Amino acid sequence: MSGALQNRSTASVSRRHDGPYPDRHNNKSCLSFAPPPPPPPPPPPPPVAREIQPQHQNWLMKFLRIKPAVTVLPFQVSRIRARREIVHVLREWRRYGMRDVVVDKAAGRVWARVGVKNSLNIRPVDFAIEVFTVLERGRKANLALARFTQEKGAKSSFDRVVRTLERVLDGKGLLVENEDMARSMKGVLGLS
């Protein structure tokens, strides 16, 4: 009787496995059981663009109409080359105390900060750089503008970093030398 029960249980098991997988009880040459592959993971969310956040103004700064420091440098090279050169110089300055150089290529923005420990013993400062293409007569010219904005920290340190960067880039021949042209380019952003 136990043999009859055993045959019935085997038959009922083999009837249950009529799906996509081979019957493991009657077919000795079948492969091991494998579950279906998991579904692919969902695509990652698009990256969120970082915004430039000027220094928070307290009531005294608002009362005295003190604005965050902004400096503009005119370039006689394309926007991409100007951004690349700025990033190259800032990354070279890591050994002197420059920290957290972050680049957003699509938006043409660069963020960096001077760390607490630096070789010039200046106070820490966070700043952002936006690089724009200049249009001449409605067409892209081989000109660019870089706007440096102080986000947080000491204005004296910000001015020193921008002045030093300006000297380095001018030494490479990347900045516009004609004062009238530089002034008119800066006027596009409302700064002269």
C-alpha positions as CSV (number, residue, x, y, z in Angstrom):
1,M,0.0,0.0,0.0
2,S,2.8,2.3,0.7
3,G,4.1,1.7,-2.8
4,A,0.8,2.7,-4.3
5,L,0.8,5.9,-2.2
6,Q,4.3,6.6,-3.3
7,N,3.4,6.3,-7.0
8,R,0.4,8.5,-6.6
9,S,2.4,11.2,-4.8
10,T,5.0,11.1,-7.6
11,A,2.4,11.4,-10.3
12,S,0.7,14.3,-8.5
13,V,4.0,16.1,-8.2
14,S,4.8,15.6,-11.8
15,R,1.4,17.0,-12.8
16,R,2.1,20.1,-10.8
17,H,5.3,20.9,-12.7
18,D,3.8,21.4,-16.1
19,G,5.1,25.0,-16.2
20,P,8.1,26.4,-18.0
21,Y,10.6,24.3,-16.0
22,P,11.3,20.6,-16.8
23,D,10.0,17.8,-14.6
24,R,12.8,17.0,-12.2
25,H,11.3,13.7,-10.9
26,N,10.9,11.8,-14.2
27,N,13.7,13.3,-16.3
28,K,17.2,12.4,-15.0
29,S,19.1,14.6,-17.5
30,C,17.5,17.9,-16.6
31,L,19.5,20.8,-15.2
32,S,19.1,22.2,-11.7
33,F,16.2,24.4,-10.9
34,A,16.9,28.1,-11.6
35,P,14.5,30.9,-10.6
36,P,13.7,33.6,-13.2
37,P,16.1,36.5,-13.3
38,P,15.2,39.5,-11.2
39,P,13.7,42.6,-12.9
40,P,16.2,45.3,-13.8
41,P,16.6,48.1,-11.2
42,P,14.8,51.4,-11.9
43,P,16.9,54.1,-13.6
44,P,18.7,56.5,-11.2
45,P,17.0,59.9,-10.7
46,P,18.5,62.7,-12.8
47,P,21.2,64.7,-11.0
48,V,20.1,67.8,-9.3
49,A,22.0,70.9,-10.4
50,R,23.7,72.7,-7.6
51,E,22.8,76.4,-7.3
52,I,25.1,79.3,-6.3
53,Q,24.1,80.5,-2.9
54,P,25.5,83.9,-2.0
55,Q,26.3,84.6,1.6
56,H,23.3,84.9,4.0
57,Q,22.7,88.5,4.9
58,N,21.8,89.4,8.4
59,W,19.8,92.5,9.3
60,L,22.9,94.7,9.6
61,M,24.2,93.7,6.2
62,K,20.7,94.4,4.7
63,F,20.5,97.7,6.5
64,L,23.9,98.8,5.2
65,R,23.2,97.3,1.8
66,I,26.3,95.2,1.8
67,K,26.2,92.7,-1.0
68,P,28.3,89.5,-1.5
69,A,31.5,90.1,-3.4
70,V,31.3,89.5,-7.1
71,T,34.1,89.8,-9.6
72,V,34.1,89.3,-13.4
73,L,37.1,88.3,-15.5
74,P,36.9,88.6,-19.4
75,F,38.5,85.8,-21.4
76,Q,39.7,85.8,-25.0
77,V,39.1,82.0,-25.3
78,S,36.0,79.9,-25.5
79,R,33.8,79.1,-22.5
80,I,34.9,75.5,-22.4
81,R,38.6,76.4,-22.5
82,A,38.2,79.1,-19.9
83,R,36.4,76.7,-17.5
84,R,39.0,74.0,-18.1
85,E,41.9,76.4,-17.3
86,I,40.2,77.7,-14.1
87,V,39.6,74.2,-12.9
88,H,43.2,73.2,-13.8
89,V,44.6,76.0,-11.7
90,L,42.3,75.4,-8.8
91,R,43.2,71.7,-8.7
92,E,46.9,72.6,-8.8
93,W,46.4,74.7,-5.8
94,R,45.2,71.8,-3.7
95,R,48.6,71.5,-2.1
96,Y,48.3,75.1,-1.0
97,G,44.9,74.7,0.7
98,M,42.3,74.8,-2.0
99,R,39.6,72.2,-1.2
100,D,36.4,70.7,-2.7
101,V,36.8,71.7,-6.3
102,V,33.4,70.7,-7.9
103,V,32.6,71.1,-11.6
104,D,29.2,71.2,-13.3
105,K,30.2,71.0,-17.0
106,A,26.6,71.3,-18.4
107,A,25.9,74.5,-16.5
108,G,29.4,75.9,-16.8
109,R,29.8,76.3,-13.0
110,V,32.7,75.6,-10.6
111,W,32.7,75.6,-6.8
112,A,35.7,75.6,-4.6
113,R,36.8,76.7,-1.1
114,V,39.9,77.7,0.7
115,G,40.4,75.4,3.6
116,V,41.1,76.4,7.2
117,K,44.7,75.2,6.8
118,N,46.3,76.9,3.8
119,S,49.8,78.0,2.9
120,L,48.9,81.8,2.8
121,N,47.3,81.7,6.3
122,I,44.2,83.4,4.9
123,R,40.7,82.9,6.4
124,P,38.5,80.3,4.8
125,V,36.1,81.2,2.0
126,D,33.7,79.4,-0.3
127,F,33.1,80.7,-3.8
128,A,31.4,79.8,-7.0
129,I,32.4,80.6,-10.6
130,E,30.0,80.8,-13.6
131,V,31.4,80.9,-17.1
132,F,29.4,82.4,-19.9
133,T,29.8,82.7,-23.7
134,V,29.9,86.2,-25.1
135,L,27.9,86.9,-28.3
136,E,29.1,89.4,-30.8
137,R,26.5,90.7,-33.2
138,G,24.2,87.7,-32.3
139,R,26.9,85.1,-33.0
140,K,29.1,83.1,-30.6
141,A,32.5,84.8,-30.4
142,N,35.7,83.2,-29.1
143,L,35.1,85.1,-25.9
144,A,33.9,84.2,-22.4
145,L,33.1,85.8,-19.1
146,A,33.8,84.2,-15.7
147,R,31.7,85.6,-12.7
148,F,33.2,84.8,-9.3
149,T,30.7,85.0,-6.4
150,Q,31.6,84.8,-2.7
151,E,29.3,82.2,-1.1
152,K,30.6,82.2,2.4
153,G,33.6,83.3,4.3
154,A,36.0,86.3,4.3
155,K,35.9,88.9,1.6
156,S,39.6,89.6,1.9
157,S,40.4,85.9,1.2
158,F,38.0,86.0,-1.8
159,D,39.7,89.1,-3.2
160,R,43.1,87.6,-2.8
161,V,42.2,84.3,-4.5
162,V,40.6,86.1,-7.4
163,R,43.5,88.5,-7.8
164,T,46.0,85.6,-7.8
165,L,43.9,83.6,-10.2
166,E,43.7,86.7,-12.5
167,R,47.5,87.1,-12.5
168,V,48.0,83.4,-13.3
169,L,45.5,83.4,-16.1
170,D,46.8,86.7,-17.5
171,G,50.3,85.1,-17.5
172,K,49.0,82.3,-19.7
173,G,47.5,84.9,-22.1
174,L,43.9,83.9,-21.6
175,L,42.4,87.2,-20.4
176,V,41.3,90.1,-22.7
177,E,44.0,92.8,-22.7
178,N,42.1,95.6,-24.3
179,E,40.5,97.6,-21.4
180,D,37.6,99.0,-23.5
181,M,36.7,95.6,-24.7
182,A,36.9,94.2,-21.2
183,R,34.8,97.0,-19.8
184,S,32.1,96.4,-22.5
185,M,32.1,92.7,-21.9
186,K,31.7,93.2,-18.1
187,G,28.8,95.6,-18.9
188,V,26.9,92.6,-20.3
189,L,26.5,91.3,-16.8
190,G,25.8,94.7,-15.3
191,L,29.2,95.0,-13.7
192,S,32.0,97.3,-14.9
